[in-house]
Amino acid sequence: MAGNAQPIIVIKKKGGHGGHHGGAWKVAYADFVTALMSLFIVLWLMGQSEQVKKAVAGYFNDPKGTGNLLGTTMSGTGTGAAAAADSNANMQQLEDLKKKLEQEIKDRQDLEKLIKQIEITITSEGLRIELIEDKNGTFYQSGSAQLSQNGQKLLALLAAELKTLPNRLLIEGHTDSVQYSSDADYSNWELSADRANAARRLLQENGVRGDQVTQVRGYADQFLRVKSNPYDPSNRRITILVKNLGDGAPLPQLAHAEVVSGGVPRAAGATVKAPPSPESTKPQSEPQAKPSPAPPGFLGKIKSWIPRAGK
């Protein structure tokens, strides 16, 4: 029986290399790739122009200020922060001007009674000064573009302060919805524009620079102050807008332009091509070309292969 016993076989497996050691190698590899990419970026920047270097530096210093600019034309000098500082300084200047004007009007006995008809506010466009009329006509003679004594005094006071500013000015004229007259040649449009222009002339006579006023507008009754009552006298007003610095760029002009027939401006010295005469536009008859023979079709090829009788 002992000779028939089967031997016991013991199988021993040798241990492997230990697997992939977890995921620690992925972190190390990611760090290596990041460092390699940073090295390549630094090497790329070192080979770029000074303009590109400033652009990249400006973006990281002030992403919101320069991030909306494209390409390598970015100034890259932190213009956003500088513009914000200039804007804050400009708003503070307008706030100081507002307080100063209000105080000067209060100190003038002849103008103190008009304080309720002078509204000075700061808006997103700049400092808005509105001279609001009453039913008797405070700043202009009734139905006229002629300034009253009160209007002349107040505009002279405003001019003394506005002429010292670098800000550009915009002057608007507004009326109520009462029709000026039955004359179609002169309406509220002309009246509002003439009143705004009269204010401009007086401001410039008292020291406001000629290039400081950039626009004079007449709106008639298109922008009512009291929309619920188009006939309210307070809808008649003059607005002087002291524009924010940087918002008053001059209007584009055509250099050396002149007007030709039809109202189209052209550069001086440029030649205008005359329109073609009717005779020159008539289509000229061309000799008809002989039609080229059509290529032989499949049947034509077969006929050419068949020998003709008599040949």
KEGU-910116 format. One line per 2 residues: number of its first residue (from 1); their letters; for each residue x, y, z of N, C-alpha, C. Coordinates in steps of 0.02 Angstrom, whole numbers, plus 32768, in hexadecimal, padded with zeros to 4 digits. Layout:
<kenus>
NUM = A = X Y Z X Y Z X Y Z; ... .
</kenus>
This chain:
<kenus>
1 = MA = 802A 7FC4 8000 8000 8000 8000 802B 803E 8000; 8063 8038 8025 808E 8073 8029 80AC 8081 7FE6 .
3 = GN = 80B8 804C 7FBC 80D6 8059 7F7C 80A7 807A 7F4B; 8066 8072 7F58 8035 8091 7F2B 8025 80D9 7F3C .
5 = AQ = 803E 80F5 7F72 802F 813B 7F86 804D 816B 7F53; 8025 819B 7F3D 803C 81CD 7F0C 8066 8203 7F2F .
7 = PI = 8098 8219 7F0D 80C2 824D 7F2D 809D 828F 7F32; 80AD 82B4 7F65 808F 82F7 7F70 80B7 832A 7F49 .
9 = IV = 8095 834D 7F1F 80B7 8380 7EF5 80A7 83C6 7F13; 80DA 83EA 7F22 80D3 842E 7F3E 80E9 845F 7F08 .
11 = IK = 80BC 848B 7EF3 80CB 84BD 7EC0 80D8 8500 7EE2; 8112 851B 7ED9 8124 855C 7EF5 8129 8590 7EBC .
13 = KK = 8103 85C6 7EC4 8105 85FD 7E93 8135 8632 7EAC; 8162 8643 7E7F 8191 8678 7E90 816E 86BC 7E89 .
15 = GG = 817C 86E8 7EB8 815E 872C 7EB6 8175 8754 7E7A; 8146 877D 7E60 8157 87A8 7E27 817D 87E7 7E3D .
17 = HG = 8179 881A 7E0F 819F 8857 7E1B 817E 8884 7E4E; 8140 8875 7E5D 811E 889F 7E90 80EA 88CE 7E72 .
19 = GH = 80D7 88C3 7E33 80A3 88ED 7E15 80BC 8932 7E02; 808C 895F 7DFA 809F 89A2 7DE2 80A7 89D4 7E1B .
21 = HG = 80AB 89BD 7E57 80B8 89E8 7E91 8083 8A1E 7E9B; 8046 8A13 7E88 8012 8A45 7E93 8014 8A7D 7E5F .
23 = GA = 7FF7 8AB7 7E6F 7FF3 8AEF 7E40 8022 8B28 7E50; 8053 8B1E 7E7B 8080 8B55 7E8D 80A7 8B6E 7E50 .
25 = WK = 80B6 8B41 7E22 80DE 8B55 7DE8 80B9 8B87 7DBC; 8076 8B85 7DBC 8050 8BB4 7D94 8059 8BFC 7DAC .
27 = VA = 805B 8C05 7DED 8065 8C47 7E09 80AA 8C62 7DF6; 80DC 8C36 7DFD 8120 8C4B 7DEB 8126 8C5C 7DA1 .
29 = YA = 8104 8C35 7D77 8107 8C41 7D2F 80E4 8C83 7D1E; 80AC 8C91 7D3F 8088 8CD0 7D33 80B3 8D0B 7D46 .
31 = DF = 80D5 8D06 7D7F 8102 8D3D 7D94 8139 8D47 7D61; 8153 8D10 7D47 8189 8D15 7D16 8171 8D37 7CD6 .
33 = VT = 8136 8D24 7CBE 811B 8D43 7C81 810D 8D8D 7C8C; 80F2 8D9F 7CC6 80E4 8DE5 7CD5 8124 8E0F 7CD5 .
35 = AL = 8158 8DF3 7CF6 8198 8E17 7CF8 81B5 8E1E 7CB2; 81AD 8DE9 7C89 81C8 8DEC 7C45 81A3 8E20 7C1B .
37 = MS = 8161 8E24 7C24 813A 8E55 7BFF 814D 8E9C 7C14; 8157 8EA6 7C56 816C 8EE8 7C6E 81AF 8EFC 7C51 .
39 = LF = 81DC 8ECB 7C4C 821D 8ED9 7C2F 8216 8EEF 7BE6; 81EC 8ECD 7BC0 81E2 8EDF 7B7A 81C4 8F25 7B74 .
41 = IV = 8194 8F36 7BA0 8175 8F79 7B9E 81A9 8FAF 7BAB; 81D4 8FA3 7BDD 8208 8FD4 7BED 8238 8FDC 7BB3 .
43 = LW = 824B 8FA4 7B95 8278 8FA8 7B5B 8257 8FCC 7B21; 8216 8FC0 7B17 81F2 8FE3 7AE2 81EF 902E 7AEE .
45 = LM = 81E2 9041 7B2D 81DE 9088 7B3D 8221 90AB 7B35; 8256 9088 7B45 8299 90A7 7B3F 82A9 90B7 7AF6 .
47 = GQ = 828B 9093 7AC9 8299 909F 7A82 8269 90CF 7A61; 8237 90EA 7A87 8206 9117 7A6A 821D 9160 7A6D .
49 = SE = 81F8 918B 7A4A 8207 91D2 7A4A 81F3 91F2 7A8C; 820A 922F 7A95 81FB 9253 7AD3 81B0 9262 7AD8 .
51 = QV = 8190 926B 7AA0 8148 927A 7AA0 811F 923F 7ABA; 8132 9203 7AA5 810F 91C7 7ABC 811B 91BC 7B07 .
53 = KK = 8159 91C8 7B1D 8167 91C0 7B64 813D 91EF 7B8F; 8137 922D 7B78 810E 925D 7B9D 80C4 9249 7B9C .
55 = AV = 80AF 922E 7B64 8069 9219 7B60 805A 91E1 7B91; 8086 91AF 7B94 807C 9178 7BC3 807F 9190 7C0B .
57 = AG = 80B0 91BB 7C19 80B6 91D5 7C5E 807A 91FF 7C70; 8061 9227 7C41 8026 9250 7C4F 7FE8 9226 7C5B .
59 = YF = 7FE2 91EE 7C37 7FA8 91C3 7C42 7FA7 91A5 7C88; 7FE1 918D 7C9F 7FE3 916E 7CE1 7FDE 91A2 7D18 .
61 = ND = 7FF4 91DF 7D0B 7FED 9214 7D3D 7FA6 922D 7D41; 7F84 922F 7D09 7F40 924A 7D07 7F18 9226 7CD1 .
63 = PK = 7EFF 91EA 7CDF 7EDC 91C3 7CAC 7E9F 91E7 7C8F; 7E79 9209 7CB8 7E3C 9229 7CA0 7E4B 9266 7C76 .
65 = GT = 7E83 9285 7C83 7E93 92C2 7C5E 7EAE 92B5 7C19; 7ED1 927E 7C10 7EF1 9272 7BCF 7EDA 9232 7BAF .
67 = GN = 7EB1 920B 7BD1 7E9C 91CB 7BB5 7E6F 91D1 7B79; 7E4D 920B 7B70 7E21 9212 7B37 7E45 922A 7AF9 .
69 = LL = 7E85 9238 7AFE 7EAC 924B 7AC4 7EC9 920E 7AA3; 7ED2 9210 7A62 7EE4 91D5 7A3E 7F2A 91DB 7A21 .
71 = GT = 7F48 91A1 7A15 7F88 919E 79F1 7FC1 91BB 7A18; 7FF6 91CE 79F4 8031 91EA 7A14 802F 9236 7A15 .
73 = TM = 7FF4 9253 7A08 7FEF 929B 7A09 7FDC 92B5 7A4E; 7FD7 9289 7A7F 7FC5 929F 7AC3 7FFC 92C8 7AE0 .
75 = SG = 7FE8 92FD 7B03 801A 9328 7B22 803C 9304 7B5C; 8015 92DD 7B82 8032 92B3 7BB6 8051 92DB 7BEE .
77 = TG = 8038 9316 7BFC 8056 933F 7C31 8024 934C 7C69; 7FF2 9320 7C6F 7FC1 932A 7CA4 7F94 9364 7C97 .
79 = TG = 7F7D 936D 7C59 7F54 93A7 7C48 7F11 93A6 7C6C; 7EF8 936B 7C7E 7EB8 9367 7CA0 7EBA 9389 7CE3 .
81 = AA = 7EEE 937D 7D0A 7EF4 939D 7D4C 7EFE 93E8 7D44; 7F25 93FD 7D12 7F30 9444 7D07 7EEF 9466 7CF3 .
83 = AA = 7EC8 9445 7CC7 7E88 9461 7CB2 7E58 9467 7CEC; 7E57 9435 7D18 7E2B 9438 7D52 7E3F 9472 7D80 .
85 = AD = 7E80 947C 7D89 7E97 94B4 7DB2 7E84 94F7 7D94; 7E8B 94FC 7D51 7E78 953A 7D30 7E2D 9546 7D35 .
87 = SN = 7E05 9510 7D30 7DBD 9517 7D35 7DA9 952E 7D7B; 7DC9 9512 7DAE 7DB9 9527 7DF2 7DCC 9570 7DFE .
89 = AN = 7E05 9585 7DE2 7E1A 95CA 7DE9 7DEA 95F9 7DC5; 7DD2 95E3 7D8A 7DA3 960B 7D63 7D61 9612 7D88 .
91 = MQ = 7D47 95DB 7DA4 7D09 95DE 7DC9 7D0F 960B 7E07; 7D48 9608 7E28 7D52 9633 7E62 7D54 967D 7E4E .
93 = QL = 7D73 968A 7E14 7D75 96CF 7DFB 7D2F 96E8 7DEB; 7D06 96BE 7DCC 7CC2 96D2 7DBC 7C98 96DB 7DFB .
95 = ED = 7CA4 96B2 7E2D 7C80 96B9 7E6C 7C92 96FB 7E8E; 7CD3 970C 7E8C 7CE8 974C 7EA9 7CCA 9787 7E83 .
97 = LK = 7CC8 9781 7E40 7CAA 97B6 7E18 7C60 97BE 7E27; 7C3E 9787 7E30 7BF7 9789 7E40 7BEB 97AF 7E82 .
99 = KK = 7C11 979F 7EB5 7C09 97C1 7EF5 7C1B 980B 7EF0; 7C4F 981A 7EC9 7C64 9860 7EC3 7C30 9889 7E9E .
101 = LE = 7C13 986E 7E69 7BE0 9893 7E44 7BA2 989E 7E6F; 7B8D 986B 7E93 7B52 9872 7EBE 7B5E 98A7 7EF4 .
103 = QE = 7B9A 98A9 7F0F 7BA9 98DA 7F43 7BAC 9920 7F26; 7BC9 9928 7EEB 7BCE 996A 7ECC 7B88 9985 7EBA .
105 = IK = 7B5D 9959 7EA4 7B19 996F 7E94 7AF4 9984 7ED3; 7AFE 9961 7F0A 7ADE 9973 7F49 7AF9 99B5 7F63 .
107 = DR = 7B39 99C2 7F56 7B58 9A00 7F70 7B43 9A3D 7F47; 7B2A 9A33 7F0B 7B13 9A6B 7EE3 7ACA 9A7A 7EF2 .
109 = QD = 7ABD 9AB4 7F0D 7A78 9AC5 7F20 7A4B 9ACA 7EE3; 7A67 9AE0 7EAB 7A3D 9AE7 7E6F 7A2E 9AA4 7E4E .
111 = LE = 7A53 9A70 7E62 7A48 9A2D 7E44 7A2D 99FB 7E77; 7A2D 9A0D 7EB6 7A18 99DE 7EEA 79D0 99C8 7EE0 .
113 = KL = 79A7 99F4 7EC6 7960 99E3 7EBD 7955 99B1 7E84; 798A 99A7 7E5C 7984 9979 7E24 799F 9933 7E34 .
115 = IK = 79B2 9928 7E73 79D3 98E9 7E84 79A7 98AD 7E75; 7966 98B4 7E7A 7939 987C 7E6D 7933 986D 7E22 .
117 = QI = 7947 989B 7DF9 7942 9891 7DB1 7986 9880 7D92; 79B7 9874 7DBC 79F9 985F 7DA5 7A08 981B 7DC3 .
119 = EI = 7A0E 97EA 7D9A 7A1A 97A6 7DB2 7A5E 978F 7D99; 7A88 977D 7DC8 7ACC 9766 7DB8 7AD4 971F 7DD2 .
121 = TI = 7AE0 96F0 7DA4 7AE6 96AA 7DB6 7B23 968C 7D94; 7B3D 9656 7DB1 7B74 9632 7D94 7B58 95F1 7D77 .
123 = TS = 7B63 95E6 7D37 7B4C 95AB 7D15 7B88 9584 7CF9; 7B79 954D 7CD7 7BAF 9526 7CB9 7BD2 954C 7C81 .
125 = EG = 7BB1 957E 7C65 7BCF 95A5 7C2F 7BFA 95DE 7C49; 7BEB 95F6 7C85 7C10 962E 7CA2 7BE3 9657 7CCF .
127 = LR = 7BF3 9697 7CD4 7BCC 96C5 7CFE 7B97 96E6 7CD3; 7B58 96DD 7CE6 7B1F 96F7 7CBF 7B02 9733 7CE4 .
129 = IE = 7B02 976C 7CC3 7AE7 97AA 7CDF 7AA9 97BC 7CB7; 7A6F 97BE 7CD7 7A31 97CC 7CB4 7A13 980D 7CCE .
131 = LI = 7A03 9839 7C9F 79E1 9879 7CAE 7999 9870 7C9A; 796D 9868 7CCC 7928 9855 7CC0 78FC 9893 7CC1 .
133 = ED = 78D4 989B 7C8D 78A8 98D5 7C87 7869 98CC 7CB2; 7849 9904 7CC1 7807 9902 7CDF 77D5 9920 7CAE .
135 = KN = 7798 9928 7CC4 7764 993F 7C95 776E 9987 7C7F; 7794 99AE 7CA5 77A0 99F4 7C94 77DF 99FE 7C6B .
137 = GT = 7807 99CA 7C62 7844 99D2 7C3C 787C 99EF 7C68; 78A6 99C4 7C85 78D9 99DB 7CB4 791A 99EE 7C90 .
139 = FY = 7931 99C3 7C65 7973 99CD 7C47 796E 99E8 7BFF; 7935 99E0 7BE0 792B 99F9 7B9C 78EA 9A20 7B9B .
141 = QS = 78E9 9A51 7B70 78AA 9A74 7B66 7878 9A45 7B47; 7839 9A4C 7B5B 7806 9A1C 7B48 7801 9A17 7AFB .
143 = GS = 7805 99D9 7AE2 77FF 99CE 7A9B 7838 99E8 7A72; 7871 99F4 7A92 78AA 9A12 7A6E 78EA 99EF 7A82 .
145 = AQ = 791D 99F5 7A58 795F 99DB 7A68 798B 9A10 7A89; 796E 9A4A 7A99 7993 9A80 7AB9 7999 9A72 7B04 .
147 = LS = 79D6 9A74 7B1D 79E2 9A67 7B65 79C9 9AA1 7B8F; 79AB 9A90 7BC8 7996 9AC3 7BF8 79D2 9AD9 7C21 .
149 = QN = 79C8 9B0A 7C4C 79FE 9B21 7C78 7A15 9AEA 7CA7; 79E5 9AC4 7CC2 79F7 9A8D 7CEE 7A1F 9A58 7CC8 .
151 = GQ = 7A0B 9A4A 7C8B 7A2F 9A19 7C63 7A76 9A2F 7C54; 7A7F 9A6E 7C45 7AC2 9A87 7C36 7AEE 9A85 7C74 .
153 = KL = 7AD3 9A98 7CAD 7AFB 9A98 7CEB 7B10 9A51 7CFD; 7AE2 9A22 7CF8 7AF1 99DD 7D0C 7B24 99BE 7CDC .
155 = LA = 7B1C 99C8 7C9C 7B4B 99AB 7C6C 7B90 99CB 7C73; 7B93 9A0A 7C84 7BD4 9A2A 7C8F 7BF6 9A0C 7CCD .
157 = LL = 7BCE 99FD 7D00 7BEB 99DC 7D3C 7C04 9996 7D2A; 7BDD 9971 7D03 7BF3 992E 7CEF 7C32 9931 7CC4 .
159 = AA = 7C35 9961 7C97 7C6E 9966 7C6A 7CAE 9973 7C91; 7CAA 999A 7CC8 7CE6 99A8 7CEF 7D05 996A 7D0C .
161 = EL = 7CDC 9937 7D19 7CF6 98F8 7D34 7D06 98C6 7CFC; 7CDB 98C3 7CCA 7CE4 9891 7C96 7D22 989F 7C6B .
163 = KT = 7D35 98DE 7C63 7D6E 98ED 7C38 7DB0 98D5 7C55; 7DB0 98C6 7C95 7DEE 98AE 7CB5 7DF6 9862 7CAF .
165 = LP = 7DC4 9840 7C94 7DC6 97F7 7C91 7DE0 97DF 7C4E; 7E01 97A5 7C4D 7E14 9787 7C0D 7DDB 9760 7BED .
167 = NR = 7DA5 9756 7C11 7D6D 972E 7BF8 7D4A 9752 7BBF; 7D2F 972A 7B91 7D08 9745 7B59 7CBF 974C 7B6D .
169 = LL = 7C9C 9778 7B4A 7C58 9789 7B5B 7C28 9776 7B23; 7BEC 9763 7B36 7BB6 9755 7B08 7B79 977C 7B20 .
171 = IE = 7B58 97A0 7AF3 7B20 97CB 7B05 7AE2 97B2 7AE0; 7AAC 97AA 7B06 7A6D 9791 7AEA 7A35 97C3 7AF7 .
173 = GH = 7A08 97C8 7AC7 79CC 97F1 7AD0 798E 97C5 7ACC; 795F 97D1 7AFA 7921 97A9 7AFC 78E5 97D8 7B03 .
175 = TD = 78AD 97C4 7AE8 786E 97E9 7AEE 7837 97BB 7B07; 77FE 97D9 7B15 77C3 97AF 7B24 779F 97A0 7AE3 .
177 = SV = 7764 9783 7AE8 773F 976E 7AAD 7710 97A4 7A92; 7710 97DE 7AB2 76E7 9814 7A98 7706 982C 7A56 .
179 = QY = 76DE 982E 7A21 76F8 9843 79E1 770C 988C 79E3; 7747 989A 79C7 7761 98DE 79CA 7734 990E 79A4 .
181 = SS = 7723 98FD 7967 76F7 9926 793E 76DC 98FB 7905; 76B1 9919 78DF 7696 98F6 78A5 76C4 98FB 7869 .
183 = DA = 76FA 9921 7870 7729 992A 7839 7754 98EB 7833; 7751 98CB 77FA 7777 988D 77F0 77C1 9899 77EA .
185 = DY = 77D5 98D8 77DD 781C 98E7 77D4 7841 98EE 7817; 781D 98F5 784D 783D 98FC 788F 7813 98D7 78C2 .
187 = SN = 7830 98A1 78DE 780B 9877 790D 7835 986E 794D; 781E 983F 7977 7843 9831 79B4 7888 9815 79A6 .
189 = WE = 7892 97F8 796C 78D5 97E0 795A 7905 981A 7954; 78F1 984D 792E 791C 9887 7926 7924 98AD 7969 .
191 = LS = 78EE 98B2 7990 78F2 98D6 79CF 7922 98B5 79FF; 791E 9872 7A05 794B 984F 7A34 7994 9855 7A1E .
193 = AD = 79A0 9850 79DC 79E5 9856 79C4 79FF 989D 79CD; 79D4 98D0 79C1 79EA 9916 79C8 79F8 9927 7A11 .
195 = RA = 79D1 990B 7A3F 79DE 9919 7A86 7A20 98F9 7A9C; 7A2C 98BC 7A85 7A6C 989D 7A96 7AA7 98C3 7A78 .
197 = NA = 7A9D 98DC 7A3B 7AD2 9902 7A1B 7ADE 9945 7A3D; 7AA8 9965 7A55 7AAF 99A3 7A7A 7AD6 9998 7ABB .
199 = AR = 7ACA 9960 7ADC 7AF0 9950 7B18 7B3A 9945 7B07; 7B47 9924 7AD0 7B8D 991A 7ABB 7BB1 995C 7AAF .
201 = RL = 7B90 998A 7A8C 7BAF 99CA 7A7D 7BC0 99F0 7ABC; 7B91 99F1 7AEC 7B9F 9A16 7B2A 7BD6 99F6 7B53 .
203 = LQ = 7BD8 99B3 7B54 7C0E 9991 7B78 7C52 99A2 7B5A; 7C56 99A3 7B18 7C95 99B2 7AF7 7CA7 99FB 7AFE .
205 = EN = 7C76 9A26 7B01 7C85 9A6D 7B0D 7CA2 9A78 7B52; 7C94 9A4A 7B80 7CAD 9A51 7BC5 7CE8 9A23 7BD4 .
207 = GV = 7D0A 9A0C 7BA0 7D4A 99EA 7BAB 7D4E 99A1 7B9A; 7D16 9980 7B8C 7D18 993A 7B78 7D3A 9935 7B34 .
209 = RG = 7D69 9907 7B2F 7D90 9900 7AF1 7D65 98EB 7AB6; 7D79 9900 7A7C 7D53 98F0 7A40 7D50 98A6 7A32 .
211 = DQ = 7D86 9882 7A41 7D87 983A 7A34 7D6E 9811 7A6F; 7D57 9832 7AA3 7D40 980E 7ADE 7CF9 97F5 7AD5 .
213 = VT = 7CD1 981A 7AB0 7C8C 9804 7AA0 7C8F 97D9 7A61; 7C80 979A 7A69 7C85 976C 7A30 7C44 9762 7A0C .
215 = QV = 7C0B 9769 7A2E 7BCB 975D 7A0E 7B96 978B 7A2A; 7B6A 97A3 79FE 7B2F 97CA 7A12 7AF3 97A8 79F2 .
217 = RG = 7AC3 9793 7A1B 7A8B 976A 7A03 7A49 978B 7A14; 7A19 9786 79E6 79D5 979B 79F3 79A6 9760 79ED .
219 = YA = 7984 974F 7A23 795B 9712 7A25 7910 9720 7A22; 78FB 975F 7A22 78B4 976F 7A24 7894 974C 7A60 .
221 = DQ = 785D 9727 7A55 783B 9705 7A8D 7846 96BA 7A8D; 787F 96A3 7A72 788C 965B 7A6C 78A1 963C 7AAE .
223 = FL = 78BE 9663 7ADB 78D5 9648 7B1C 78B5 9671 7B53; 7878 9661 7B63 7852 9687 7B95 786B 9678 7BDB .
225 = RV = 786D 96AB 7C03 7880 96A2 7C49 7846 9685 7C71; 780A 969C 7C62 77CD 9683 7C82 77A6 9660 7C4B .
227 = KS = 77B0 9620 7C43 778F 95FC 7C0C 7744 95F7 7C15; 772E 95F8 7C53 76E6 95F3 7C5F 76C1 9633 7C4B .
229 = NP = 76E5 966A 7C45 76C7 96AA 7C32 76F4 96CC 7BFF; 76EA 96BF 7BBE 7715 96DC 7B8B 7714 9728 7B89 .
231 = YD = 76E0 9747 7BA7 76D9 978F 7BA5 76F3 97B1 7BE3; 7712 978B 7C10 772E 97A8 7C4D 7766 97D8 7C3B .
233 = PS = 7767 9814 7C59 779C 9844 7C48 77E2 982C 7C57; 77E9 97FE 7C87 782C 97E6 7C99 784B 97BC 7C61 .
235 = NR = 7823 97A9 7C30 7840 9786 7BF6 786B 97B4 7BCC; 7860 97F6 7BD3 7889 9827 7BB0 78C8 9833 7BDA .
237 = RI = 7901 9820 7BBE 793E 9824 7BE5 797B 9824 7BB7; 79B3 983A 7BD3 79F4 9837 7BB3 7A20 980B 7BDE .
239 = TI = 7A44 97DD 7BBE 7A70 97AF 7BE1 7AB8 97BB 7BCA; 7AE4 97C4 7BFA 7B2C 97C9 7BED 7B4C 978B 7C0C .
241 = LV = 7B69 9762 7BE2 7B88 9724 7BFA 7BD4 972C 7BF9; 7BF2 9729 7C35 7C3B 9729 7C3B 7C51 96E0 7C35 .
243 = KN = 7C6B 96CE 7BFC 7C79 9688 7BEC 7CB5 966E 7C13; 7CB4 962E 7C20 7CED 960E 7C41 7D2B 9615 7C16 .
245 = LG = 7D64 9619 7C37 7DA2 961D 7C12 7DAC 95DE 7BE8; 7DBF 95E6 7BAA 7DC8 95AE 7B7D 7D8B 959D 7B55 .
247 = DG = 7D4F 95BB 7B66 7D12 95AE 7B41 7D02 95E3 7B0D; 7D2E 9614 7B07 7D1E 964B 7ADB 7D4B 964F 7A9F .
249 = AP = 7D5A 9617 7A80 7D84 9618 7A45 7D61 963F 7A0D; 7D86 9669 79E9 7D67 968F 79B4 7D4B 9663 797D .
251 = LP = 7D18 967D 795C 7CF8 9657 7927 7D28 964F 78EC; 7D27 9616 78CA 7D54 960C 7892 7D44 963C 7859 .
253 = QL = 7D77 9655 7839 7D6F 9683 7802 7D94 9669 77C5; 7D7B 967B 778A 7D9C 9669 774C 7DCF 969F 773C .
255 = AH = 7E0E 968B 7737 7E42 96BC 7729 7E3C 96D4 76E1; 7E3E 9717 76D9 7E3D 9736 7697 7E02 971D 766E .
257 = AE = 7DC7 971C 768C 7D8D 9702 7669 7D65 973B 764A; 7D46 972E 7614 7D19 975D 75F5 7CDC 9737 75DC .
259 = VV = 7CA6 975D 75D1 7C67 973D 75BF 7C5E 9743 7574; 7C4F 970D 7555 7C41 970C 750E 7BF6 9703 7505 .
261 = SG = 7BE0 9704 74C7 7B98 96FD 74BB 7B7F 96BC 74D7; 7B45 96C0 74F7 7B28 9685 7517 7B39 9682 7560 .
263 = GV = 7B61 96B1 757B 7B6F 96B3 75C2 7BA1 9680 75DA; 7BC8 9662 75AD 7BF8 9630 75C2 7C3C 9650 75CA .
265 = PR = 7C5A 9651 7607 7C9B 9670 7610 7CD1 9646 75EF; 7D02 9669 75D2 7D3B 9647 75B5 7D79 966F 75C6 .
267 = AA = 7DB2 964E 75C2 7DF1 9670 75D0 7E00 96A2 7599; 7E1E 96DC 75AE 7E2F 9710 757E 7E61 96F5 754D .
269 = GA = 7E57 9707 750E 7E86 96F2 74DB 7E75 96AF 74BD; 7E45 968B 74DB 7E33 964A 74C0 7E07 9652 7483 .
271 = TV = 7E11 962A 7453 7DE9 962D 7416 7DAA 9605 741E; 7D75 961F 7400 7D35 95FC 7403 7D27 95E1 73BE .
273 = KA = 7D1C 95A2 73B9 7D0F 9582 7379 7CC8 9591 7363; 7CC3 95AC 7326 7C80 95BE 730D 7C59 957F 72FE .
275 = PP = 7C17 9582 7306 7BEF 9547 72F8 7BF1 9537 72AE; 7BF0 94F9 729B 7BF4 94E7 7254 7BB7 94FF 722E .
277 = SP = 7BC2 9515 71F0 7B8B 952C 71C7 7B60 94F2 71B1; 7B22 9501 719E 7AF6 94CA 718A 7B11 94A5 714D .
279 = ES = 7B32 94CC 711F 7B4B 94AB 70E3 7B82 9479 70F3; 7BAC 948D 7125 7BE4 9461 7136 7BCD 9423 715A .
281 = TK = 7B91 9427 7177 7B78 93EC 719D 7B52 93BC 7171; 7B46 93CF 7130 7B21 93A1 7105 7B4B 9363 70F6 .
283 = PQ = 7B2F 932A 70FA 7B56 92EE 70EB 7B66 92EB 70A1; 7BA4 92E3 7091 7BBB 92DF 704C 7BB1 9298 7032 .
285 = SE = 7B9A 9295 6FF2 7B8F 9254 6FD4 7BD1 9233 6FC4; 7BD9 91F6 6FD8 7C16 91D1 6FCC 7C0A 919D 6F96 .
287 = PQ = 7C3D 9191 6F6E 7C34 915D 6F3A 7C27 911A 6F5B; 7BF3 90FA 6F41 7BE0 90BA 6F5F 7C13 9085 6F4A .
289 = AK = 7C2C 9062 6F7A 7C5C 902D 6F6D 7C38 8FEF 6F54; 7C57 8FCE 6F25 7C3A 8F90 6F0B 7C39 8F5B 6F41 .
291 = PS = 7C01 8F3A 6F48 7BFE 8F06 6F7D 7C2D 8ECD 6F6C; 7C50 8EB8 6F9E 7C7F 8E81 6F94 7C58 8E40 6F8E .
293 = PA = 7C6E 8E14 6F62 7C49 8DD5 6F59 7C49 8DAC 6F98; 7C0F 8D90 6FA7 7C09 8D68 6FE3 7C31 8D28 6FDC .
295 = PP = 7C4E 8D11 7010 7C75 8CD3 700C 7C48 8C98 6FFB; 7C61 8C6B 6FD4 7C37 8C32 6FBF 7C23 8C08 6FFA .
297 = GF = 7BE4 8BF4 6FF8 7BCC 8BCA 702E 7BDE 8B81 7024; 7BBE 8B56 704C 7BCE 8B0E 7049 7BB9 8AF0 7006 .
299 = LG = 7B7F 8B04 6FEC 7B68 8AEA 6FAB 7B95 8B03 6F72; 7BAB 8B41 6F78 7BD8 8B5B 6F45 7C18 8B35 6F41 .
301 = KI = 7C32 8B21 6F7B 7C6F 8AFA 6F7A 7C65 8AB6 6F59; 7C2A 8A97 6F67 7C1C 8A56 6F48 7C18 8A5C 6EFC .
303 = KS = 7BF6 8A92 6EE4 7BF0 8A9B 6E9B 7C34 8AA5 6E7B; 7C60 8AC7 6E9E 7CA3 8AD2 6E81 7CCA 8A91 6E7C .
305 = WI = 7CB8 8A5F 6EA6 7CDC 8A1F 6EA3 7CC3 89F3 6E69; 7C84 89FE 6E54 7C67 89D3 6E20 7C80 89EC 6DDD .
307 = PR = 7C9F 89C1 6DB4 7CB7 89D8 6D72 7C7E 89E6 6D42; 7C84 8A21 6D21 7C4F 8A36 6CF3 7C54 8A0E 6CB1 .
309 = AG = 7C1B 8A06 6C94 7C19 89E2 6C54 7C36 8A0D 6C1D; 7C59 89EF 6BF1 7C77 8A14 6BBA 7CBD 8A29 6BC8 .
311 = K = 7CD3 8A1F 6C03 7D17 8A32 6C14 7D46 89FB 6C00 .
</kenus>
